[in-house]
Amino acid sequence: MRLLLDENLSESVLPAIADLYPESLHVRLLGAGGAPDDMVWRLAKEHGCVLVTRDEDFLRLSIVRGAPPKVVWLAVGNCSNQELDRILRTRYQAIEQFHRHEQATFLTLGF
């Protein structure tokens, strides 16, 4: 399972989660920093990623458009990179189950 981290999350988290989410990507590392939501959506779909974001707009897009891509919405407000790493690690099984679920389009995670 590969993640695409949205711009509102730090790309420095990628090395910390690489053991659980190999080959994950970040919007800025794809040259799409500041890209509109439609482009980020398309990148996640094209790269076969689960989109991870704190942007509620993607939750709405997920409801309207369905998957792919699937969306993990982090309802955590501003948090440190260590907290983000902890959430993605401790909720790995939930994210994996969500990824495999055929009909699920979004997953909301908090602390």
N, C-alpha and C positions, 0 to 999 in steps of 0.2 A: 504494500500500500504506500503510495507516494502522496505527499501533501504539497500544496501550493500555499505558502504563507502570504497573506495580503500585506499591502504596504504599511498598514497600521501595526504590524508586528515586526520585530527586529530580525534581520537576516542572520544576526549572530547566534540565534537559537538553532540554526540548522546543524552545525557540528555537534551540538549537545544532544540532539535527538536522532542523529544519523543511524545509530544502532537499531532503533525501533522503526524508523521511517526512512529507509535508505532511498537515496536518489531524490529526496524531497527538494523543492525549489522555492524561490522567493521571487515575487513580482519584480523587485528592483534588479535582481541578478539576471532577469530575463530582458532587461532594458525597458521595462514597462512602468517605471516609477512615475506616478502622477497620472497613470492611464485611467480612462473612464471605466466605470463598473462593467460595461458590456465587453470591453477588451479583456479585463481580468477574468470575467466569466468564460470567455472564449479560450483564453490561455489555459485555464484549469481543465476545460473540456478537451482541448487539443493534446495536452500533455498527460491526460488520464489521471488527473490529480483530484484529491478531495481538497476543496478550498477551505482554508482556516482563516477566520477573520473576526474582528470585533465590530465590523460595520453591519449595522442592522439592515441596510439596504439589500445585502445579499440574502438575508433571511427572506425578505419579501420576494426577491427574484426567484428564490428556490420554490416558494409557494406558487407563484404564477407560472414559471417555466418547467418546474420539475427537474429531475436529474437526467443526464449528467450536466454539470458536475454536482456531486453531493457537497453540502455545505456544513461545516462545523462552525457554529457561531459561539464565540467566547463571550459570555455575558459577565465580564469581569471588570469592565472599566479599565483604567490604567493599571498596569501591573508590571512588576519587574520581569526581566528575562528569566530569572531563576524561578519565579512563580509560574511563568508560562511553560517553562521546561517541566516543572513539577506537574502541572495540569495535564500536559500531553503525555507524560509518562504514567501517572497514576490512573488516567482514564483510557489507557491504550486498549484494554479489552472492550470497553464500550464503543470506542471509535472503530475498532476492527469489526465488531458485530454490526454496527451501523453501516459500515462500508459493504459488508456482505448482504445486508438486507435489501431485497429487490425493490421494495416499494418506498422505503424511507428516502426523503430528500434532504432533510436537515436534522442536525443534532445540536441541541443547546447545552453548553457546559458552563458551569460556574465553579466557585471554590468549594 
